[in-house]
Amino acid sequence: MKFTRAIESLKPEGAFVVLAKAKDLESQGKEIIHLEIGQPDFPTPAHIVSSAKKSLDKSWTHGYTPSLGVIELRKAIAKDLSERRGVSFGHDEIIVCPGAKPALMATVLALVEPGTKLLYPDPGFPSYHSLSSFVNAQGVGIPLLEKNDFSFDLNFLEKEIKGASLLILNSPANPTGGILKKEDLKIIANLCIENNVAVLSDEVYSRMCYDEDHVSIVTIPGMKERTVLIDGFSKTYAMTGWRAGYAAADKSLIDKLGLFMNNNTSCVNGMTQAACISAIEESQDPSEMMIQEFKERRTLIVDGLNKVPGFSCRNPGGAFYAFPNIKNTNISGKAISDHMLNKGVALLPGEDFGKYGEGYIRLSYANSRENISKAIDILIEEVPKISR
Ligand SMILES: Cc1ncc(COP(=O)(O)O)c(C=O)c1O
């Protein structure tokens, strides 16, 4: 068989590759501390699981649901978004998807013509680059600068934005944990309005902002009409395996995304949608406790990483990733990641997230304090032994 250019251009997410290697080692009896994969180590809250179970008895899984999602969930999302972002969304401006990832893909397919520029953060979530190649766009990584706490290099953005079809933002960010400040968002918004560029704002870590409130670009005047806001249930409610996320945007675009989903997945299963309604409408205490715990672990991991010879780590403002600078070790991220996996700690090289990720590694602190401390001890012992 001859494969298409599009399918040949897709790249795997590094986290899944290292996870597979780690699982392989585990099957051979080796103990691995998983700091590679970005998923909460907490169980899905019991009341959410219980709603899913009840939905089975009510036969919610019997049939297809509307491709845009059940109206009760779309209304719940619209209300939640309006309350949390302070911008009013109607339920007809929401589509439910099997995760934030499919919403990303549908949006890129809907808004980016081949050959046009697609701008995304670098280092950034690997799907952005992969999707850009998939649709044959001219992908341009906009550097996130460590000296600005991993906010955009705005001069670079200003030079590249002309003629772009879409700019992807991600705040709080994977892999840096960086947050786009309101002042920067205003500058970015002006550039998008002046150059008539649409924005995909990936806000899957919006609830994990530790030192300040989350600000969405959608709140800036003139931006709601040009922004696709994507959020999900995976991170906020420890529901990665349930596969549920959503996009909020102008109804005209949501209807197009609905057509795509109709031809692709048909719909998200009814049981998951019932669980999502209860996630939004019922107690937020389990999520808030989980987020508070991530905040404590952030201090533990950042302090620990700063003790590793040659590492320096900033305090990430959000998400659950630490992204230490390893340039002073003169060892590549890949060499550290390979060595550490053999020593029982799975983590990711920064270069997996783009060329500006070189000289960094990513560690997810969605793991217990005990495991984080153990991993730090192993890093302190092992990094000086890795050959340069
Ligand atoms: C920035 C970012 N966007 C989207 C996703 C995908 O989330 P979901 O599980 O909702 O598809 C992830 C998952 O790691 C992510 O880090």
The ligand as an SDF file (V2000), in Angstrom:
LIG
                    3D

 16 16  0  0  0  0  0  0  0  0999 V2000
   -1.6850   21.1290   25.9350 C   0  0  0  0  0  0  0  0  0  0  0  0
   -2.5360   19.9280   25.7900 C   0  0  0  0  0  0  0  0  0  0  0  0
   -3.6150   19.9910   24.9940 N   0  0  0  0  0  0  0  0  0  0  0  0
   -4.4130   18.9070   24.8120 C   0  0  0  0  0  0  0  0  0  0  0  0
   -4.1440   17.7270   25.4440 C   0  0  0  0  0  0  0  0  0  0  0  0
   -5.0460   16.5420   25.1780 C   0  0  0  0  0  0  0  0  0  0  0  0
   -5.9930   16.3930   26.1730 O   0  0  0  0  0  0  0  0  0  0  0  0
   -7.1990   15.3350   26.0360 P   0  0  0  0  0  0  0  0  0  0  0  0
   -6.8830   14.1940   26.9350 O   0  0  0  0  0  0  0  0  0  0  0  0
   -8.4080   16.1000   26.4890 O   0  0  0  0  0  0  0  0  0  0  0  0
   -7.3120   14.9340   24.6070 O   0  0  0  0  0  0  0  0  0  0  0  0
   -3.0290   17.6090   26.2700 C   0  0  0  0  0  0  0  0  0  0  0  0
   -2.6930   16.3140   26.9150 C   0  0  0  0  0  0  0  0  0  0  0  0
   -1.6260   16.0790   27.3950 O   0  0  0  0  0  0  0  0  0  0  0  0
   -2.2080   18.7430   26.4530 C   0  0  0  0  0  0  0  0  0  0  0  0
   -1.1220   18.6920   27.2430 O   0  0  0  0  0  0  0  0  0  0  0  0
  1  2  1  0
  2  3  1  0
  2 15  2  0
  3  4  2  0
  4  5  1  0
  5  6  1  0
  5 12  2  0
  6  7  1  0
  7  8  1  0
  8  9  2  0
  8 10  1  0
  8 11  1  0
 12 13  1  0
 12 15  1  0
 13 14  2  0
 15 16  1  0
M  END
$$$$
